């Protein structure tokens, strides 16, 4: 489910704006005062609300129990990324090297944190592992799963798509060796040109990528039983 909320931006009080204009009037030329007055009047409208979105996170009702769970505890490390994906604004590009962000369309949390939560909940509800925790917790584990997010954005300039690109690696904490890696990239067609359609496409793309990760991990542990 995608959550949308409205939140109006805060504006300075009328008294503060008047005091500012009075101080400005002592030294400013008439032309500047006239321009300042016009700008003040033009800004008297209601503030434009921001909209917030989030990814779909698996619920406890979808949890299952594997017939032969892996006797290992996984620790999910932080997902590294550019600062653009560690902030809350939706990112877009025209298909080239230049990118931008929406002013009033935002994520409820930074994309890296939302994807970490989707991955954490998906691993737990799979019932395939002894336990799954975030690496920043005090829990001890057998394997650490960590990675990097490269793309999480709208791409236009042609048919509009939602691009998600990331890679993950699984490290054996006992030996320190990287024992499994996975690279995912996909352009998911958006059902429309509006932001909610793009957000829905990003959500579908993340769910597909996480599903690939779960399948790949299950295949690894099936061929490399934990001793």
N, CA and C of each residue as an Amber inpcrd file, in Angstrom:
protein
   681
   0.8520000  -1.1870000   0.0000000   0.0000000   0.0000000   0.0000000
   0.8860000   1.2340000   0.0000000   0.5120000   2.2570000  -0.7450000
   1.2860000   3.4800000  -0.8350000   0.5850000   4.5550000  -0.0320000
   1.2820000   5.1540000   0.8930000   0.7100000   6.1400000   1.7810000
   0.9250000   7.5280000   1.2190000  -0.0890000   8.3640000   1.2380000
   0.0100000   9.7410000   0.7880000  -0.4890000  10.6460000   1.8930000
   0.3170000  11.5940000   2.2690000  -0.0720000  12.5460000   3.3050000
   0.1600000  13.9570000   2.7850000  -0.5720000  14.9280000   3.3130000
  -0.3730000  16.3340000   2.9940000   0.1790000  17.0380000   4.2120000
   1.1230000  17.9260000   3.9730000   1.6740000  18.7040000   5.0840000
   2.0130000  20.0800000   4.5700000   1.3630000  21.1380000   5.0910000
   1.6180000  22.4980000   4.6380000   2.9320000  22.9960000   5.2100000
   3.6620000  23.7720000   4.4160000   4.9180000  24.3300000   4.9060000
   4.6270000  25.4760000   5.8740000   5.5060000  25.6830000   6.8270000
   5.3350000  26.7620000   7.7870000   5.6900000  28.0740000   7.1330000
   5.0090000  29.1330000   7.5310000   5.2490000  30.4610000   7.0060000
   5.5100000  31.4060000   8.1750000   6.3440000  32.4400000   8.0030000
   6.5730000  33.3960000   9.0790000   5.2960000  34.1280000   9.4160000
   5.1580000  34.5580000  10.6710000   3.9560000  35.2410000  11.1090000
   3.8220000  36.5900000  10.4230000   2.5870000  37.1180000  10.3740000
   2.3350000  38.4210000   9.7560000   3.1250000  39.5080000  10.4580000
   3.1940000  39.4160000  11.8010000   3.9230000  40.4350000  12.5700000
   5.3890000  40.4750000  12.1840000   5.9920000  39.3090000  12.0140000
   7.4070000  39.2550000  11.6390000   7.6220000  39.8360000  10.2520000
   6.6830000  39.5530000   9.3280000   6.8280000  40.0770000   7.9690000
   6.7050000  41.6010000   7.9780000   5.7810000  42.1550000   8.7750000
   5.6020000  43.6040000   8.8520000   6.8250000  44.2700000   9.4390000
   7.3750000  43.6990000  10.5470000   8.5790000  44.2580000  11.1530000
   9.7300000  44.2820000  10.1660000   9.8370000  43.2130000   9.3830000
  10.9130000  43.1420000   8.3940000  10.7820000  44.2260000   7.3470000
   9.5600000  44.4910000   6.8850000   9.3350000  45.5140000   5.8740000
   9.6020000  46.9070000   6.4350000   9.2390000  47.1460000   7.7140000
   9.4740000  48.4490000   8.3210000  10.9620000  48.7340000   8.4420000
  11.7300000  47.7300000   8.8600000  13.1870000  47.9060000   8.9560000
  13.7900000  48.1390000   7.5810000  13.2780000  47.4340000   6.5960000
  13.7850000  47.5480000   5.2310000  13.4820000  48.9300000   4.6780000
  12.3230000  49.5340000   5.0810000  11.8770000  50.8140000   4.5290000
  12.7650000  51.9700000   4.9570000  13.5130000  51.8430000   6.0450000
  14.3520000  52.9330000   6.5230000  15.4750000  53.2630000   5.5640000
  15.9570000  52.2780000   4.8460000  17.1400000  52.4910000   4.0050000
  16.9150000  52.1760000   2.5350000  15.8450000  51.4810000   2.1800000
  15.6800000  51.0210000   0.8070000  15.1330000  52.1120000  -0.0870000
  15.5860000  52.2160000  -1.3550000  15.0210000  53.1450000  -2.3310000
  13.5690000  52.8070000  -2.6060000  12.8360000  53.7810000  -3.1700000
  11.4120000  53.6150000  -3.4310000  11.1470000  52.4620000  -4.3770000
  11.9790000  52.2900000  -5.4100000  11.7520000  51.2240000  -6.3900000
  11.8340000  49.8610000  -5.7390000  12.8010000  49.6980000  -4.8130000
  12.9450000  48.4230000  -4.1330000  11.7880000  48.1780000  -3.1790000
  11.3110000  49.2590000  -2.5460000  10.1750000  49.1130000  -1.6480000
   8.9320000  48.6740000  -2.4050000   8.7570000  49.2450000  -3.5910000
   7.6030000  48.8650000  -4.4110000   7.6830000  47.3990000  -4.8000000
   8.8740000  46.9490000  -5.2130000   9.0540000  45.5430000  -5.5930000
   8.8290000  44.6200000  -4.4090000   9.3230000  45.0400000  -3.2350000
   9.1470000  44.2130000  -2.0420000   7.6770000  44.0890000  -1.6860000
   6.9400000  45.2090000  -1.8480000   5.5150000  45.1590000  -1.5570000
   4.7700000  44.2350000  -2.4810000   5.1260000  44.2570000  -3.7700000
   4.4760000  43.3710000  -4.7390000   4.7730000  41.9150000  -4.4300000
   6.0190000  41.6230000  -4.0410000   6.3750000  40.2480000  -3.7000000
   5.6230000  39.7780000  -2.4740000   5.4610000  40.6820000  -1.4920000
   4.7300000  40.3100000  -0.2810000   3.2820000  39.9870000  -0.5910000
   2.6570000  40.8260000  -1.4570000   1.2680000  40.5960000  -1.8140000
   1.1010000  39.3080000  -2.6040000   2.0700000  39.0250000  -3.4840000
   1.9640000  37.8170000  -4.3130000   2.1190000  36.5560000  -3.4880000
   2.7250000  36.6730000  -2.2870000   2.9480000  35.4940000  -1.4460000
   1.8670000  35.2730000  -0.4160000   0.7330000  35.9700000  -0.5650000
  -0.3180000  35.8690000   0.4480000  -1.2020000  34.6440000   0.2820000
  -1.0250000  33.8850000  -0.8150000  -1.8520000  32.7080000  -1.0450000
  -1.5020000  31.5850000  -0.0870000  -2.3350000  30.5630000  -0.0790000
  -2.1060000  29.4120000   0.7910000  -0.8630000  28.6480000   0.3650000
  -0.1420000  28.1040000   1.3350000   1.0560000  27.3150000   1.0450000
   0.6730000  26.0260000   0.3290000   1.4850000  25.6420000  -0.6510000
   1.2200000  24.4040000  -1.3840000   1.5880000  23.2170000  -0.5100000
   0.6890000  22.2500000  -0.3420000   0.9950000  21.1110000   0.5380000
   1.9810000  20.1360000  -0.1070000   2.7710000  19.4820000   0.7120000
   3.6590000  18.4240000   0.2360000   2.9270000  17.0890000   0.3280000
   3.2450000  16.1770000  -0.5890000   2.6740000  14.8290000  -0.5680000
   3.7800000  13.8380000  -0.2340000   3.4520000  12.8600000   0.6110000
   4.4240000  11.8820000   1.0700000   3.9930000  10.4770000   0.6600000
   4.9720000   9.6590000   0.2750000   4.7150000   8.3010000  -0.1990000
   5.6350000   7.3150000   0.5310000   5.2290000   6.0450000   0.5470000
   6.0900000   5.0080000   1.1110000   5.9210000   3.7160000   0.3280000
   6.8910000   2.8180000   0.4880000   6.8470000   1.5190000  -0.1750000
   5.9950000   0.5400000   0.6310000   5.5630000  -0.5170000  -0.0500000
   4.7870000  -1.5670000   0.6030000   5.7210000  -2.4580000   1.4170000
   5.4070000  -2.6240000   2.6980000   6.2120000  -3.4600000   3.5940000
   5.4090000  -4.7110000   3.9410000   5.9890000  -5.9170000   3.7960000
   5.2630000  -7.1520000   4.1350000   4.7580000  -7.1280000   5.5720000
   3.5560000  -7.5970000   5.7740000   2.9760000  -7.6290000   7.1150000
   3.1740000  -9.0030000   7.7400000   2.9030000  -9.1060000   9.0310000
   3.0420000 -10.3790000   9.7480000   2.0760000 -11.4410000   9.2200000
   0.9780000 -10.9960000   8.6170000  -0.0190000 -11.9510000   8.1210000
   0.5060000 -12.7710000   6.9490000   1.5880000 -12.2720000   6.3060000
   2.1710000 -13.0010000   5.1750000   3.2940000 -13.9340000   5.6000000
   3.5920000 -13.9900000   6.9020000   4.7000000 -14.8140000   7.3880000
   4.4170000 -16.2950000   7.1810000   5.4760000 -17.0390000   6.8720000
   5.3630000 -18.4830000   6.6920000   6.5100000 -19.1570000   7.4270000
   6.4250000 -20.4590000   7.5550000   7.4790000 -21.2200000   8.2310000
   8.0330000 -22.2550000   7.2660000   9.3300000 -22.1410000   6.9860000
   9.9710000 -23.0720000   6.0660000  10.0370000 -24.4630000   6.6850000
   9.9010000 -25.4830000   5.8340000   9.9660000 -26.8630000   6.3190000
  11.3720000 -27.2090000   6.8050000  12.3670000 -26.5440000   6.2280000
  13.7530000 -26.8220000   6.6020000  14.5070000 -25.4980000   6.7040000
  14.2460000 -24.6940000   7.7640000  14.8770000 -23.3790000   7.8710000
  16.3930000 -23.4710000   8.0350000  17.0640000 -22.4390000   7.5510000
  18.5180000 -22.3570000   7.6880000  18.8500000 -22.0200000   9.1340000
  19.7490000 -22.7850000   9.7250000  20.1280000 -22.5600000  11.1310000
  21.1910000 -21.4710000  11.2210000  20.8560000 -20.3020000  10.7160000
  21.7990000 -19.1850000  10.7130000  21.0330000 -17.8870000  10.9700000
  21.7320000 -16.9490000  11.6050000  21.1710000 -15.6240000  11.8460000
  21.7930000 -14.6370000  10.8760000  20.9310000 -13.8950000  10.1770000
  21.3970000 -12.8920000   9.2200000  21.3490000 -11.5170000   9.8550000
  22.3760000 -10.7200000   9.5960000  22.4130000  -9.3220000  10.0190000
  22.3730000  -8.4520000   8.7770000  21.3510000  -7.6100000   8.6780000
  21.1790000  -6.7470000   7.5100000  21.8590000  -5.4090000   7.7620000
  22.9030000  -5.1420000   6.9810000  23.6540000  -3.9050000   7.1370000
  22.9980000  -2.7450000   6.4240000  23.4930000  -1.5170000   6.6460000
  22.9180000  -0.3460000   5.9880000  23.1700000  -0.3860000   4.4830000
  22.2370000   0.1670000   3.7390000  22.3460000   0.2500000   2.2870000
  23.0130000   1.5760000   1.9430000  24.1920000   1.5170000   1.3570000
  24.9240000   2.7320000   0.9930000  24.3040000   3.3390000  -0.2630000
  24.4460000   4.6600000  -0.4240000  23.8700000   5.3300000  -1.5870000
  24.3640000   6.7700000  -1.6530000  24.1170000   7.4040000  -2.7980000
  24.3410000   8.8350000  -2.9530000  23.4500000   9.5840000  -1.9710000
  23.8260000  10.8190000  -1.6430000  23.0190000  11.6040000  -0.6990000
  21.6020000  11.8250000  -1.2230000  21.4000000  11.7690000  -2.5500000
  20.0660000  11.9460000  -3.1200000  19.0960000  10.8820000  -2.6110000
  19.6110000   9.6650000  -2.4060000  18.7550000   8.5630000  -1.9570000
  18.7970000   8.3700000  -0.4450000  19.4990000   9.2730000   0.2430000
  19.4730000   9.2680000   1.7000000  18.6660000  10.4510000   2.2240000
  17.9840000  11.1350000   1.3060000  17.0760000  12.2140000   1.6640000
  15.6670000  11.8210000   1.2240000  14.6920000  12.7000000   1.4410000
  13.3030000  12.2750000   1.2440000  12.6540000  12.7370000  -0.0530000
  13.3470000  13.4340000  -0.9250000  12.7220000  13.9250000  -2.1460000
  12.7530000  12.8790000  -3.2600000  11.7020000  12.8520000  -4.0670000
  11.6680000  11.9660000  -5.2340000  12.6360000  12.4880000  -6.2870000
  13.3920000  11.5840000  -6.8850000  14.4190000  11.9380000  -7.8610000
  13.9260000  11.6040000  -9.2670000  14.2610000  12.4750000 -10.2330000
  13.9120000  12.2250000 -11.6350000  15.1100000  12.5400000 -12.5220000
  15.1010000  11.9900000 -13.7250000  16.1150000  12.3190000 -14.7160000
  15.4790000  12.2280000 -16.0950000  16.1590000  12.8220000 -17.0780000
  15.6650000  12.8150000 -18.4570000  16.3110000  11.7030000 -19.2720000
  16.9580000  10.7570000 -18.6030000  17.6150000   9.6580000 -19.2910000
  19.0960000   9.8890000 -19.5080000  19.5740000  11.1120000 -19.2420000
  20.9950000  11.4200000 -19.3750000  21.6790000  11.4430000 -18.0270000
  22.6550000  12.3280000 -17.8920000  23.4330000  12.3950000 -16.6640000
  22.8470000  13.3640000 -15.6440000  22.0040000  14.2870000 -16.1040000
  21.4560000  15.2850000 -15.1980000  20.2450000  14.7420000 -14.4440000
  20.1710000  15.0400000 -13.1500000  19.0500000  14.6130000 -12.3160000
  18.5220000  15.7970000 -11.5300000  17.2930000  15.6690000 -11.0700000
  16.6780000  16.7010000 -10.2490000  15.7620000  16.0610000  -9.2320000
  15.1900000  16.8820000  -8.3620000  14.2780000  16.3720000  -7.3370000
  12.9920000  17.1890000  -7.3500000  11.8930000  16.5450000  -7.0020000
  10.6150000  17.2310000  -6.8560000  10.6220000  18.0320000  -5.5560000
   9.9790000  19.1970000  -5.5870000   9.9270000  20.0510000  -4.4050000
   8.8650000  19.5930000  -3.4100000   7.6910000  19.2190000  -3.9230000
   6.5620000  18.9160000  -3.0320000   6.1640000  17.4400000  -3.0260000
   6.9160000  16.5760000  -3.7160000   6.6430000  15.1440000  -3.7460000
   7.7830000  14.4570000  -2.9910000   7.4730000  13.8460000  -1.8640000
   8.5310000  13.3330000  -0.9920000   8.2210000  11.9290000  -0.4850000
   9.2710000  11.2410000  -0.0630000   9.1290000   9.9400000   0.5720000
   8.9170000  10.1140000   2.0700000   8.1960000   9.1990000   2.6740000
   7.9930000   9.2430000   4.1200000   9.3100000   9.0180000   4.8570000
  10.2280000   8.2570000   4.2460000  11.5640000   8.0070000   4.7780000
  12.5390000   8.0090000   3.6140000  13.8370000   8.1590000   3.8530000
  14.8040000   8.0570000   2.7550000  14.6930000   6.6980000   2.0680000
  14.8610000   6.6420000   0.7360000  14.7470000   5.3710000   0.0090000
  15.6090000   4.2470000   0.5640000  16.8290000   4.5590000   0.9910000
  17.6880000   3.5000000   1.5320000  17.0380000   2.8290000   2.7370000
  16.4430000   3.6360000   3.6170000  15.8230000   3.0780000   4.8280000
  14.5490000   2.3040000   4.5010000  13.7870000   2.7750000   3.5180000
  12.5640000   2.0570000   3.1400000  12.8980000   0.6960000   2.5280000
  13.9180000   0.6460000   1.6690000  14.2970000  -0.6200000   1.0370000
  14.8740000  -1.5790000   2.0770000  15.6480000  -1.0540000   3.0260000
  16.1540000  -1.8980000   4.1200000  14.9940000  -2.5340000   4.8760000
  13.9550000  -1.7530000   5.1390000  12.8100000  -2.2630000   5.8950000
  12.0560000  -3.3240000   5.0950000  11.8830000  -3.0920000   3.7870000
  11.2170000  -4.0900000   2.9330000  12.0200000  -5.3900000   2.9310000
  13.3330000  -5.2770000   2.7930000  14.1900000  -6.4580000   2.7660000
  14.1780000  -7.1810000   4.1100000  14.2550000  -6.4270000   5.1890000
  14.2380000  -7.0220000   6.5310000  12.9450000  -7.7970000   6.7670000
  11.8070000  -7.1560000   6.4830000  10.5200000  -7.7950000   6.7140000
  10.3280000  -9.0000000   5.7930000  10.8060000  -8.9020000   4.5580000
  10.6650000 -10.0150000   3.6130000  11.4780000 -11.2250000   4.0590000
  12.6920000 -10.9830000   4.5410000  13.5270000 -12.0810000   5.0320000
  12.8980000 -12.7390000   6.2590000  12.3580000 -11.9230000   7.1450000
  11.7440000 -12.4690000   8.3550000  10.4800000 -13.2680000   8.0370000
   9.6130000 -12.7010000   7.2120000   8.3410000 -13.3760000   6.9220000
   8.5240000 -14.6130000   6.0450000   9.7090000 -14.7600000   5.4180000
   9.9470000 -15.9590000   4.6150000  10.0160000 -17.2010000   5.4980000
  10.3650000 -17.0270000   6.7830000  10.4850000 -18.1600000   7.6910000
  11.6390000 -19.0830000   7.3410000  12.5640000 -18.6020000   6.5060000
  13.6350000 -19.4650000   6.0120000  14.8940000 -19.4140000   6.8860000
  14.9300000 -18.4760000   7.8490000  16.1510000 -18.2900000   8.6330000
  15.8560000 -18.3470000  10.1380000  16.8760000 -18.6810000  10.8860000
  16.7340000 -18.7470000  12.3390000  16.3000000 -17.3940000  12.8940000
  16.9470000 -16.3270000  12.4100000  16.5910000 -14.9700000  12.8290000
  17.2010000 -13.9820000  11.8380000  16.5870000 -12.8060000  11.7600000
  17.1020000 -11.7310000  10.9030000  17.0100000 -10.4280000  11.6900000
  18.1410000  -9.7220000  11.7960000  18.1800000  -8.4630000  12.5370000
  18.9090000  -7.4040000  11.7130000  18.7180000  -6.1370000  12.0980000
  19.5310000  -5.0700000  11.5270000  20.9290000  -5.1480000  12.1450000
  21.9330000  -4.8730000  11.3620000  23.3220000  -5.0060000  11.8220000
  23.6400000  -3.9880000  12.9090000  22.9050000  -2.8670000  12.9470000
  23.1940000  -1.8560000  13.9590000  22.6480000  -2.2300000  15.3360000
  21.9450000  -3.3560000  15.4020000  21.4520000  -3.8260000  16.6970000
  22.5880000  -4.5430000  17.4380000  22.3210000  -4.9750000  18.6680000
  23.3410000  -5.6590000  19.4700000  23.3470000  -7.1700000  19.2430000
  22.5380000  -7.6390000  18.3110000  22.4330000  -9.0760000  18.0640000
  23.6900000  -9.6200000  17.3980000  24.0100000 -10.8750000  17.7150000
  25.1100000 -11.5760000  17.0620000  24.5560000 -12.3430000  15.8720000
  25.3580000 -12.5020000  14.8390000  24.9000000 -13.1950000  13.6450000
  25.9630000 -14.0650000  13.0230000  25.5340000 -14.8290000  12.0280000
  26.4530000 -15.7070000  11.2940000  26.8530000 -15.1180000   9.9420000
  25.9170000 -14.3710000   9.3320000  26.1660000 -13.7680000   8.0260000
  25.6820000 -12.3210000   8.0250000  26.3970000 -11.4790000   7.2770000
  25.9990000 -10.0750000   7.1400000  25.6430000  -9.8090000   5.6820000
  24.4910000  -9.1960000   5.4710000  24.0230000  -8.8440000   4.1310000
  24.0600000  -7.3220000   4.0010000  24.8060000  -6.8350000   3.0300000
  24.9320000  -5.3940000   2.8560000  25.0540000  -5.0800000   1.3640000
  24.8960000  -3.8070000   1.0070000  24.9560000  -3.4770000  -0.4100000
  24.9190000  -1.9880000  -0.6640000  24.6190000  -1.6420000  -1.9270000
  24.5900000  -0.2370000  -2.3490000  23.4370000  -0.0150000  -3.3180000
  22.7520000   1.1070000  -3.1410000  21.6690000   1.5180000  -4.0320000
  22.2200000   2.5310000  -5.0270000  22.0730000   2.2300000  -6.3270000
  22.5960000   3.1090000  -7.3670000  21.5040000   3.9580000  -8.0210000
  20.3340000   3.3910000  -8.2400000  19.2410000   4.1050000  -8.8930000
  17.9370000   3.8450000  -8.1630000  17.1720000   4.9060000  -7.9890000
  15.8180000   4.7960000  -7.4330000  15.0940000   6.0590000  -7.8980000
  14.7040000   6.0620000  -9.1780000  14.2630000   7.3300000  -9.7530000
  13.3190000   7.1390000 -10.9370000  12.6690000   8.2290000 -11.2700000
  11.8670000   8.3230000 -12.4950000  12.8100000   8.6590000 -13.6460000
  12.6270000   7.9860000 -14.7890000  13.4140000   8.2830000 -15.9800000
  12.4380000   8.6070000 -17.1070000  12.5200000   9.8390000 -17.6290000
  11.6540000  10.2550000 -18.7240000  12.5120000  10.5310000 -19.9560000
  11.9820000  11.3030000 -20.9110000  12.6940000  11.5080000 -22.1630000
  12.2570000  10.5090000 -23.2040000  11.3490000   9.6420000 -22.8740000
  10.7760000   8.5940000 -23.7140000   9.6250000   8.0240000 -22.9310000
   9.3230000   6.7560000 -23.0810000   8.3360000   6.1490000 -22.1870000
   8.8150000   6.2680000 -20.7340000   7.9850000   6.7600000 -19.8510000
   8.3900000   6.9860000 -18.4600000   8.5220000   5.6500000 -17.7250000
   9.6670000   5.4640000 -17.0800000   9.9190000   4.2280000 -16.3410000
  10.4390000   4.5700000 -14.9460000  10.3320000   3.6140000 -14.0560000
  10.8860000   3.7130000 -12.7010000  12.1030000   2.7970000 -12.6360000
  13.2670000   3.3830000 -12.4610000  14.5180000   2.6100000 -12.4910000
  15.0200000   2.3210000 -11.0770000  15.3030000   1.0520000 -10.8260000
  15.8900000   0.6320000  -9.5560000  17.1250000  -0.2070000  -9.8620000
  18.2520000   0.1640000  -9.2600000  19.5000000  -0.5810000  -9.4270000
  20.1950000  -0.6940000  -8.0750000  20.5540000  -1.9110000  -7.6980000
  21.3050000  -2.1020000  -6.4540000  22.1060000  -3.3900000  -6.5400000
  23.0850000  -3.5130000  -5.6640000  23.7740000  -4.7950000  -5.5230000
  23.9070000  -5.1250000  -4.0470000  23.9770000  -6.4240000  -3.7700000
  24.0830000  -6.9120000  -2.3950000  25.1630000  -7.9770000  -2.3210000
  25.7660000  -8.1170000  -1.1480000  26.7340000  -9.1800000  -0.9200000
  26.4950000  -9.7850000   0.4500000  26.7360000 -11.0910000   0.5310000
  26.5890000 -11.8320000   1.7790000  27.9730000 -12.2230000   2.2720000
  28.2830000 -11.8290000   3.5120000  29.6110000 -12.1080000   4.0710000
  29.4930000 -13.0660000   5.2450000  30.3260000 -14.0990000   5.2220000
  30.4130000 -15.0480000   6.3270000  31.1940000 -14.3720000   7.4490000
  30.5380000 -14.1160000   8.5660000  31.1880000 -13.3820000   9.6510000
  32.2720000 -14.1890000  10.3440000  32.2250000 -15.5000000  10.2230000
  33.2540000 -16.3370000  10.8550000  34.5560000 -16.2970000  10.0570000
  34.4510000 -16.4270000   8.7450000  35.6560000 -16.4420000   7.8990000
  35.9880000 -15.0650000   7.3320000  35.0070000 -14.1700000   7.2960000
  35.2290000 -12.8470000   6.7220000  35.1300000 -12.8230000   5.2050000
  34.8120000 -13.9610000   4.5960000  34.7640000 -14.0510000   3.1320000
  33.3850000 -13.6690000   2.5980000  33.3860000 -13.0460000   1.4060000
  32.1320000 -12.7690000   0.7070000  31.7330000 -14.0380000  -0.0330000
  30.5750000 -14.5860000   0.2930000  30.2010000 -15.9030000  -0.2330000
  29.0910000 -15.8430000  -1.2860000  28.4670000 -14.6770000  -1.4110000
  27.3590000 -14.5600000  -2.3840000  27.1740000 -13.0980000  -2.7470000
  26.8940000 -12.8310000  -4.0340000  26.6120000 -11.4680000  -4.4930000
  25.4180000 -11.4960000  -5.4360000  24.7470000 -10.3740000  -5.5220000
  23.6080000 -10.2750000  -6.4430000  23.5000000  -8.8360000  -6.9430000
  23.3290000  -8.6920000  -8.2660000  23.1450000  -7.3770000  -8.8840000
  21.7620000  -7.3250000  -9.5070000  21.0420000  -6.2590000  -9.2300000
  19.6890000  -6.1080000  -9.7640000  19.5410000  -4.7430000 -10.4330000
  18.9860000  -4.7280000 -11.6390000  18.6270000  -3.4740000 -12.2930000
  17.4450000  -3.7350000 -13.2080000  16.4950000  -2.8190000 -13.1700000
  15.2910000  -3.0030000 -13.9850000  14.5820000  -1.6620000 -14.1560000
  14.0290000  -1.4450000 -15.3500000  13.1900000  -0.2860000 -15.6320000
  11.7420000  -0.7580000 -15.6800000  10.9560000  -0.3430000 -14.7080000
   9.5480000  -0.7320000 -14.6290000   8.6880000   0.3460000 -15.2820000
   7.9100000  -0.0110000 -16.3240000   7.0600000   0.9960000 -16.9770000
   6.0690000   1.6020000 -15.9880000   5.9150000   2.9170000 -16.0690000
   4.9260000   3.5970000 -15.2250000   3.5740000   3.5610000 -15.9300000
   2.5270000   3.4210000 -15.1650000   1.1930000   3.3470000 -15.7530000
   0.6450000   4.6890000 -16.1760000   1.3450000   5.7710000 -15.8680000
   0.9010000   7.1110000 -16.2290000   2.0290000   8.0990000 -16.0150000
   1.7500000   9.3850000 -16.2910000   2.7660000  10.4200000 -16.1650000
   2.7180000  11.1210000 -14.8110000   1.7220000  10.8220000 -14.0040000
   1.5980000  11.4640000 -12.7110000   2.5090000  10.7990000 -11.6870000
   2.8210000  11.5190000 -10.6190000   3.7480000  11.0180000  -9.6060000
   3.2490000   9.7430000  -8.9200000   1.9580000   9.6300000  -8.5340000
   1.5110000   8.3770000  -7.9260000   1.7570000   7.1510000  -8.8000000
   1.6400000   7.2990000 -10.1270000   1.9110000   6.1750000 -11.0290000
   3.3870000   5.8040000 -11.0040000   4.2450000   6.7990000 -10.9220000
   5.6930000   6.5570000 -10.8650000   6.0620000   5.8920000  -9.5400000
   5.4480000   6.3540000  -8.4540000   5.7080000   5.7620000  -7.1480000
   5.2620000   4.2970000  -7.1280000   4.0980000   4.0170000  -7.7230000
   3.6060000   2.6360000  -7.7830000   4.5680000   1.7550000  -8.5760000
   5.1400000   2.2980000  -9.6550000   6.0980000   1.5350000 -10.4650000
   7.3900000   1.2870000  -9.6930000   7.8640000   2.2720000  -8.9330000
   9.0490000   2.0780000  -8.0900000   8.7820000   1.0080000  -7.0340000
   7.5910000   1.0200000  -6.4770000   7.2290000   0.0260000  -5.4680000
   7.2400000  -1.3820000  -6.0620000   6.6360000  -1.5490000  -7.2430000
   6.6370000  -2.8670000  -7.9070000   8.0650000  -3.3140000  -8.2030000
   8.8930000  -2.3800000  -8.6090000  10.2780000  -2.7020000  -8.9650000
  11.0590000  -3.1760000  -7.7440000  10.8880000  -2.4960000  -6.6210000
  11.5750000  -2.9060000  -5.3950000  11.1050000  -4.2870000  -4.9500000
   9.8060000  -4.5310000  -5.0070000   9.2800000  -5.8400000  -4.5960000
   9.8650000  -6.9570000  -5.4730000   9.9760000  -6.7030000  -6.7890000
  10.5550000  -7.7040000  -7.6960000  12.0280000  -7.9370000  -7.3820000
  12.7590000  -6.8500000  -7.0900000  14.1740000  -6.9910000  -6.7600000
  14.3930000  -7.7540000  -5.4690000  13.5940000  -7.4700000  -4.4580000
  13.7110000  -8.1800000  -3.1780000  13.3620000  -9.6550000  -3.3530000
  12.3800000  -9.9300000  -4.1870000  12.0240000 -11.3310000  -4.4500000
  13.1920000 -12.0810000  -5.0820000  13.9100000 -11.4380000  -5.9970000
  15.0970000 -12.0560000  -6.6020000  16.1570000 -12.3390000  -5.5320000
  16.3370000 -11.3860000  -4.6160000  17.3310000 -11.5520000  -3.5560000
  16.9830000 -12.7540000  -2.6860000  15.7210000 -12.8680000  -2.2770000
  15.2990000 -13.9910000  -1.4390000  15.5150000 -15.3220000  -2.1460000
  15.1820000 -15.3820000  -3.4420000  15.3760000 -16.6100000  -4.2090000
  16.8530000 -16.9650000  -4.3040000  17.6870000 -15.9570000  -4.5660000
  19.1280000 -16.2020000  -4.6790000  19.7380000 -16.6780000  -3.3730000
  19.3250000 -16.1060000  -2.2560000  19.8460000 -16.5350000  -0.9570000
  19.4130000 -17.9610000  -0.6270000  18.1630000 -18.2690000  -0.9180000
  17.6800000 -19.6300000  -0.6520000  18.4590000 -20.6530000  -1.4800000
  18.7680000 -20.3090000  -2.7320000  19.5460000 -21.2110000  -3.5790000
  20.9670000 -21.3740000  -3.0430000  21.5530000 -20.2750000  -2.5370000
  22.9020000 -20.3680000  -1.9930000  22.9340000 -21.3130000  -0.7950000
  22.0290000 -21.1100000   0.1540000  22.0550000 -21.9380000   1.3660000
  21.6320000 -23.3780000   1.0870000  20.8720000 -23.6050000   0.0060000
  20.5110000 -24.9730000  -0.3720000  21.7250000 -25.7380000  -0.8510000
  22.6670000 -25.0320000  -1.4880000  23.8700000 -25.6940000  -2.0110000
  25.0690000 -25.5510000  -1.0770000  24.9350000 -24.6940000  -0.0460000
  25.9900000 -24.5130000   0.9480000  25.3940000 -24.5950000   2.3440000
  25.0300000 -25.7650000   2.7840000  24.3910000 -25.9240000   4.1040000
  25.2710000 -25.3640000   5.2250000  24.6190000 -24.7310000   6.1820000
  25.3390000 -24.1910000   7.3370000  25.6970000 -25.3350000   8.2680000
  26.9680000 -25.4090000   8.6430000  27.4320000 -26.4990000   9.4980000
  27.4050000 -26.0920000  10.9570000
